[in-house]
Amino acid sequence: ISANGNTLVFTACAFYGEYGNGRQGYGSCDLFITFQSGKGWTRPENLGKSINSANWESQPSLSADGKALYFIRAPKTRDKEANQEIYVSFKDNFGNWSLAEKLPATINTPYREETVLIHPDGHTLYFSSNRPGGQGGFDIWKIEIDPLGNLVGDAINLGYPVNSDLDEVTPFFHEASSTL
């Protein structure tokens, strides 16, 4: 959901050939957007082929300014261990989303990246990964973003006490403090 609470990006999956409520899609799971209108929400719209594909798109995180959308894409396979990767799309001044781009190897590894979250300040990207160098299964990692939107340095494991020998996923920020 956007910082102002007026935009919601969500995942809908095609179970038995449909995405529910008459929604149309391109793959197994797609990203949709809806806007607050009066006391309700507009009819959700598929974010289109610039973001969605025949693969699985899920776990969206919209930047506070509404101009960057980070999400997870995974190949459509029967293998539950499919390599999930983080992608980003940017909205231009006309409201169009750019072709989604896979983030570089400093983020995406041969392992699974999940549950991406852009910090409200727009300068830190958090995500979960089961890559080597962690405390356990999935750990929460972060990487800094410079004012031009470039990733800075390597991903850093948040370590103990945030991570443990179990799976830590789905980072979330409390609105009042913007702390993890």
C-alpha positions as CSV (number, residue, x, y, z in Angstrom):
1,I,0.0,0.0,0.0
2,S,1.3,3.5,-0.8
3,A,2.6,5.8,1.9
4,N,-0.5,8.0,1.6
5,G,-2.8,5.0,1.7
6,N,-4.4,5.7,-1.6
7,T,-2.8,3.1,-3.8
8,L,-2.7,-0.7,-3.3
9,V,-0.6,-3.1,-5.4
10,F,-1.4,-6.7,-4.8
11,T,-0.9,-10.2,-6.2
12,A,-3.7,-12.3,-7.6
13,C,-3.1,-15.9,-8.9
14,A,-4.9,-17.8,-11.6
15,F,-6.4,-20.7,-9.8
16,Y,-8.3,-23.0,-12.2
17,G,-7.7,-20.5,-15.1
18,E,-9.0,-17.2,-13.6
19,Y,-7.7,-14.5,-11.3
20,G,-11.0,-13.9,-9.6
21,N,-13.6,-11.2,-10.0
22,G,-13.3,-11.1,-13.8
23,R,-9.6,-10.1,-13.6
24,Q,-7.4,-11.1,-16.6
25,G,-3.7,-11.9,-16.4
26,Y,-0.6,-13.1,-18.2
27,G,0.9,-15.9,-16.0
28,S,0.4,-17.9,-12.9
29,C,0.4,-14.9,-10.5
30,D,0.2,-11.3,-11.6
31,L,0.4,-7.9,-9.9
32,F,-2.7,-5.6,-9.9
33,I,-3.2,-2.0,-8.8
34,T,-6.2,-0.3,-7.3
35,F,-6.8,3.3,-6.1
36,Q,-8.9,4.6,-3.2
37,S,-11.9,6.5,-4.6
38,G,-14.3,8.1,-2.1
39,K,-15.2,5.4,0.4
40,G,-14.1,2.5,-1.8
41,W,-11.5,1.3,-4.2
42,T,-11.4,1.3,-8.0
43,R,-11.7,-1.9,-9.9
44,P,-8.3,-3.5,-9.8
45,E,-6.3,-3.4,-13.0
46,N,-3.5,-5.7,-14.2
47,L,-0.2,-3.7,-14.2
48,G,0.4,-5.0,-17.7
49,K,3.1,-6.8,-19.7
50,S,5.8,-4.3,-18.7
51,I,5.6,-5.9,-15.2
52,N,3.8,-9.2,-15.5
53,S,4.9,-12.2,-17.6
54,A,4.0,-15.8,-18.1
55,N,6.0,-16.4,-14.8
56,W,5.0,-15.8,-11.2
57,E,5.0,-12.2,-10.0
58,S,4.4,-11.6,-6.3
59,Q,5.3,-9.8,-3.1
60,P,5.2,-6.2,-4.4
61,S,6.7,-3.2,-2.5
62,L,5.8,0.3,-3.7
63,S,8.2,3.1,-2.8
64,A,6.8,6.0,-0.7
65,D,6.8,8.3,-3.6
66,G,4.9,5.7,-5.7
67,K,7.5,5.8,-8.5
68,A,9.3,2.5,-8.0
69,L,7.8,-0.9,-7.7
70,Y,9.9,-3.8,-6.4
71,F,8.6,-7.4,-6.6
72,I,9.6,-11.0,-6.9
73,R,9.5,-13.0,-10.1
74,A,10.0,-16.8,-10.3
75,P,9.9,-19.1,-13.3
76,K,6.6,-21.0,-13.8
77,T,7.8,-24.5,-12.9
78,R,6.7,-27.6,-11.0
79,D,9.8,-27.3,-8.9
80,K,9.0,-25.6,-5.6
81,E,12.7,-24.6,-5.2
82,A,12.6,-22.3,-8.3
83,N,15.0,-19.4,-8.2
84,Q,13.1,-16.3,-7.2
85,E,14.6,-13.0,-8.1
86,I,13.9,-9.3,-7.3
87,Y,12.8,-7.0,-10.1
88,V,12.0,-3.3,-10.3
89,S,9.9,-1.1,-12.5
90,F,9.7,2.7,-12.5
91,K,6.7,4.9,-13.2
92,D,7.3,7.8,-15.6
93,N,5.7,11.3,-15.5
94,F,2.8,10.0,-17.6
95,G,1.9,7.2,-15.2
96,N,3.4,4.4,-17.3
97,W,5.5,1.6,-15.8
98,S,8.9,0.8,-17.4
99,L,9.8,-2.7,-18.5
100,A,10.7,-4.6,-15.3
101,E,14.4,-5.1,-14.8
102,K,16.1,-7.8,-12.8
103,L,18.3,-6.4,-10.1
104,P,22.0,-7.2,-10.4
105,A,24.0,-10.0,-8.9
106,T,24.7,-8.0,-5.7
107,I,21.1,-8.8,-4.9
108,N,20.0,-11.7,-7.1
109,T,22.0,-14.9,-6.5
110,P,21.6,-18.5,-7.6
111,Y,19.6,-18.9,-4.4
112,R,16.1,-17.6,-3.5
113,E,15.4,-14.0,-2.9
114,E,12.0,-13.2,-1.3
115,T,9.8,-10.6,0.4
116,V,11.4,-7.4,-0.9
117,L,10.7,-4.1,0.9
118,I,11.8,-0.6,0.0
119,H,12.2,1.5,3.2
120,P,9.9,4.5,3.4
121,D,13.0,6.8,3.0
122,G,13.7,5.2,-0.4
123,H,17.4,4.6,0.4
124,T,17.4,1.1,1.8
125,L,16.1,-2.1,0.2
126,Y,15.4,-5.1,2.5
127,F,14.8,-8.6,1.3
128,S,15.0,-12.2,2.5
129,S,17.4,-14.8,1.0
130,N,18.6,-18.3,1.7
131,R,22.0,-17.4,0.2
132,P,25.3,-18.5,1.9
133,G,26.6,-16.3,4.7
134,G,23.4,-16.1,6.7
135,Q,22.4,-17.3,10.2
136,G,20.0,-20.0,9.1
137,G,17.5,-20.8,6.4
138,F,16.2,-17.4,5.1
139,D,17.7,-14.3,6.6
140,I,16.9,-10.6,6.2
141,W,19.5,-8.6,4.2
142,K,19.7,-5.0,3.1
143,I,21.5,-2.9,0.5
144,E,21.7,0.9,0.2
145,I,20.4,2.9,-2.7
146,D,22.0,6.2,-3.7
147,P,20.0,9.3,-4.7
148,L,20.1,8.3,-8.3
149,G,18.5,4.9,-7.6
150,N,21.7,2.9,-7.9
151,L,22.5,0.0,-5.5
152,V,25.6,0.8,-3.4
153,G,28.0,-2.0,-2.3
154,D,27.0,-5.5,-1.4
155,A,24.0,-6.8,0.4
156,I,24.5,-7.0,4.2
157,N,23.1,-9.6,6.4
158,L,21.3,-8.0,9.4
159,G,22.7,-10.6,11.7
160,Y,21.6,-11.5,15.2
161,P,19.1,-10.7,16.9
162,V,17.1,-10.0,13.7
163,N,18.2,-13.3,12.1
164,S,18.4,-16.7,13.7
165,D,19.0,-20.3,12.7
166,L,15.3,-20.4,11.6
167,D,13.7,-18.6,8.6
168,E,13.2,-14.8,8.8
169,V,11.1,-13.4,6.0
170,T,8.8,-10.5,5.4
171,P,10.5,-7.4,6.9
172,F,8.0,-4.7,7.9
173,F,8.3,-1.2,9.2
174,H,6.2,0.4,11.9
175,E,4.8,3.6,10.5
176,A,5.6,5.8,13.5
177,S,9.2,5.0,13.8
178,S,10.3,3.6,10.4
179,T,12.3,1.0,12.2
180,L,12.4,-2.7,11.4
